[in-house]
Amino acid sequence: MSKPRDNATFAARLLRWFDASRRDLPWRRTRDPWAIWVSEIMLQQTRVEAVRASYERFVARYPTPESFAKASDDELMLAWKGLGYYRRARLLRDGARAVARDHGGCVPNEADALGALPGIGAYTRGAVASIAFGLPIAAVDGNVERVLARHLALTSDIGTAASKRTIQETASARLDAQRAGDFNQAMMELGAMVCTPQSPRCEQCPVAQDCRGRAQGIAGSLPNKKKPRAPTLVDARVALVPQMGGVLAFRIPDDEPNAGQWELPGPGALCSAEVGDFGSLTLARCGAKLELGPALGSIKHAITHHRITVTAHAASLRSRSLGNLEIRMLGDPDTPWTTISRKVFASVRGIEDA
């Protein structure tokens, strides 16, 4: 572990750089814990530039946890449109409802109470606690892991418990307690703008002079990560069933990925299905009997380690009841279609459903 003086000089150099180089981002102009919480959830797995407009629109529509706690599923999907990973939005609403129910509508300013809210993990807890309330808690995300793995020349697998403990302890030791929020943001900014995953810009780094990874010539190869598992190949099928100017669609249930979004009927994106099995599988899932016609085209999609080929078929309804299906218009901007469905529309119908 570094000496206290070394940790202090690390923080001082980092903060001087941050004060001079920080990006002007809308969520950095506030200390409102709700707005900061929203930004942190939006920024997970999403590029900063993709978040700007969505963030400002969201906090204007839902300026308090109580206002978002009342949002319906359809309102939630519309508010989160364009950000993907809708489960984050549902967990954010669960957290907002807990704040409204248990904390009088005010985001709690104690670390333990923050961490107990639905959807708030260790990183988000540290980020909100430090940025909004000034609590001296280190927030460690992927950017911070990369910066410190390189600075320490940590060659062990970054995903192990021992490596994560080393990173967390180092971040906590180097934290400037008087400027905890700025320190955490500076670490993330350094990882995003300078100590990038590919080709780190070491000549621009404010803490490069004592970076062990740079000294050893291995910074660019760190951090070490466990090799990803081999991809699982899926041959999925969906049905395009025209109905009254729209198509039949299925709303994904709460216990599945992409819950609340609409998809074209089928056995599910992660289910391989032969043509002969499609009818029975779809009947069990969607409650309606469909008969497949000719294939209209196919698209590629990836979900985690799954590599999916989706074949879209013309199809017809063979039961009197729609079951769990509904008619949705392709051009309706309020319908949160899955990415796979939008890819299918663009591929086989030449339509982009925004």
N, C-alpha and C positions, 0 to 999 in steps of 0.2 A: 504494500500500500504506500502511496506517496506521502511525503512529509507535509504537515500542516502548511508550512510556508510555500511549498511547491503548489499545493492546492489553491492557496490564496492568490498566487501570481497567475495561475491558470485562469481563475475566475476573472481577475482584473483585466488580463489581456483579451479574454473572450468578450467581456462586457464593453470594453473600449471599442472593439471591432463592431459589436452589435449596435452600439449607439451611433456609430458613423455609417453603418451599412444596412440597417434593418429595412425590410420592405414595408411600405405603407399598405397595410391590409385592414379591411374594415373592422375585423374583430379585435384588432390591436388598439382601437380608438375608444374602447369601453372597458369598464371594470364590472359591468353587470354580469353576475355569475351565470344567469340563464343564457345570455347571449354567448358567453364564452363556452359554456357547456355545449350549446348548439353547434358552434363552430368546430369544436373538437370532435364531435360525432360526425359531422359532415366531412371533415378532413381525413377520416379513416378510409384508406383505400381509394381516395379520390384526389386528383390533382388540384392544387390551390386555385388555378385559373378557372377550373370548372365549378368551384365552390362560391366564388365572389358574388355573382348575381343571385344564386340560389339562397345564399345566406341572408343577403339584404332583403330579398323578397319574403323569406320565411319569418325573420324577426319583425318585419313590418306587419305581417299577418298574425303572428303569434308572439306578441311582445312579452308574455309572461308564461310561466309554467301552467298556470290555471287555464289560460286561453287555449293552449295546446292540449291540455288534459281532456277538453271537451270535444276535440276533433273526432269526426267519424272516420271509419276506414277509408272511405272515398276521399275525404278531405285530406287525410294523411298522405295518401298516395299522390294526390295532386300537388301537395306542398313539397313533396320529396322528388318530384319528377325530374329526371335528368341526372340524379345522383347515384342511382342504382343501389344495390344492397338494401332493399327496403326493410329488412329485419332491423337495421339500425334505427330507422324511424319508429318502428313499433316499440322497440325498447326505450327510446327516448320518450315516447308517450307514456309508457309504463312508469318511467321515472318521474315525469311531470305529474302524473296522477298521484304518485306517492308523496310528492312535495305538496300538492294541493290537499291531500287527505291528512298527512301526518305532520306537516311543518307550516301550516297556515299560509301556504302559497309562496313561502320564501325558501330559496335554496339554502340548505344548512351550511353554516360557516365552520363546522367542525369536521375534521378529516374522517373520523369514523362514521359519522352520520352521512357524509357524502358517499363514502365507499359502500354503504348499505343500500343505496338507491339502485333500483333495477337499471341495468345497462351501463353502470359505471364500474370499470375495472381499475386496476392499480394505476395505469397510465392516466386515464381521464381524471381520476381522483387527484393525482398529483398536479395535473395541469390546471384544473379548476381551482383547487385549494391554493396553489401558489400564485396564479395570475389574478384571480378575483379577490382573494383574501390575504395574500402575502404570507401564507403559511410556508415554513421552510421544509418543503417536501420535494424531492427530486422526481421529475416525471421522465420515464424512460420509454421511448418508442423506438422504432427501427432506425431512425436517423441517429439517435443518441447511442444506441448499441454499436452502430458502425463507427462513429467518431471515437468512442472509447476503446473499442476493440483494436482499432488502428493505433491509437495513442499509447495503449498498453502493450502493443504487439501480442495480443491475446490470440494464440493459434488454436486453441481448443474449439470444439463445436459450439457455436454461439447459442445453440438451442438447448444445451444441457443446463441442469439446475445450478451446477457449480459456476458456469460461465455467467449465467444471469445474475447470480448472487454477487459475483465479482463486479459486474457492470453496475448493479444497483448500489453497492457499497461505495464504489468509486464516484459515481454521480452524486451520492449523498455527501461524501467527504469534500468534494470540490464545490458544492453548492454555496453560493453567496447568500447567506440567510437574510441579509438586509434587502436583497434584490432577487428573491427566489423566482418570482414570475419571469423577470427579464432573463435570468440565468437559464431557466428551462427553455424559454423561447429562443435564446441565443444558441443553445446547443442544437435545437431542432433546425434553426436557420443555417447553422454551419453545415449540418449534414445534408440539407436540401440544396444549398447553393455552392458549397466549396468541397466538402468531404463527400462527394457524390459516389454512388455505387460504382460507376465506371469512370476511369480517368480522373481521380481526385486532383484538385487544383492546389497542390501543396504549397506552391509559391505564394498563394493568396491567403493561406491559413494563418490566423493570429496565434495559434498554439503549436505551430510546426516545429519550433526550435527544439522542443523536448519530446517530439513524437517518436516513440521507439520504432513504430512500424515504418516510418519514413527513413529513420536512421539505418534500419536493417534492409531497406529496399523491398519491403513486402506489403506496404500499405495498400497498394492497389489490389492485392489478392485477398485482403481481409474484409469482412470477417469470414471465417470458415463456417460453412453450413452443411448439415447432413444432406446427402444427395436426395432429391425428391423421388418419391415412389414412382414406379412405372405407371404411365397413364392407363386408365381403363377406357377401352373403346366401347362406345354405345351406338347402336343403330336404332334410333327412335323414329316414330311416325306420328304425324298429326293429320287431322282432317279439316278440309275447308268445305264447309256446308253453307252455301248461300241461303239466307232467309230474310225476306222482306227488306231488301236493301242492305243488309248487314251479313254477318256470319255468326254461327253458333260459337259460343265461348264458354269456358269453364273457369270459375274463380278458384284459385289455389287455396286449399284449406289452411287453417292456422298452424297445423303441426308439420308443414312442409316448407322447404326453401321457397323464397319469393311469395310467402303467404300474402293473400289479399290482391295479388295481381291477377290479370286475366290472361289466359293462354288458349290456344286452339285445342280442341278436344283430342285426347289421346291417352295412352296409359301413363304418361309422365315423361319428362325430359330425360330422366336417368334410367328409363326402362327400355331395353331392347325389345323389339316386337316384330315378328314376322307378319306378313299380310294376313295369314290365316288365323292368327291369334288376336288381331287387333280388335275385332268386334267384341269378344268376351272380356278382354282386358279393359276396354273403354266403357263397356256397360257396367262393370264392377266399380270403376272409378267415377264415372260421370252420370250413371243412372239412365242413360239413353242408348238405344241400339243404333249403331251407324254401320253403313255398308261402304267399304272403300271402293273407289273407282281408280282410274289411272293416276300414276304419279305425275305431278306437275313440275317438280323440281326438288332440289335439296340444298341445304345450307350446312355450314360447319359452325360449331360453337364449343366453347370450353367452360366448364364449371369445376373449380378446384382441380382435381387430378383427372376428371372425366373429359374425354375428347369425343364430342357428340356429332354424329351425322344425322340430321333430321330430314326425312323425306316427307314432303307434303303431298297429300292425295286429294283429288276431288272426291267428295263423299256425299251420301244422301242419308236422311233420317228415316229409319225403318221402324220406329215405335211411335205410338200416339202421343206419348208424353215427352217433353224436353228433358225430364229428369232434373239434373242439377245444372243443365245448360241454360244459357240465356242468349238473346240476340244482342250483339253489340255492333255499333257502326265503326267501320275502319277509320273514318276521318274524325271521330269524336276525340277532341284533345283532352277530355277529362277521363278517358279510359286508360288505365295504366297497364298496357300490354307488356308482356314479358319481352325481353330482348330477342329471344328466339322467335316469337310470333312476329315481331317487327321485321326481323331478318327475312322471314318467310314471305311477308307481304311485299317487301322490296324485291325479293328474288322472283316470285312466281306471278306477281300481279303488277310489278312496276310501281308500287305505291310505298312511299315513306310515311309511316304513321308516327308523327312527331310525339 
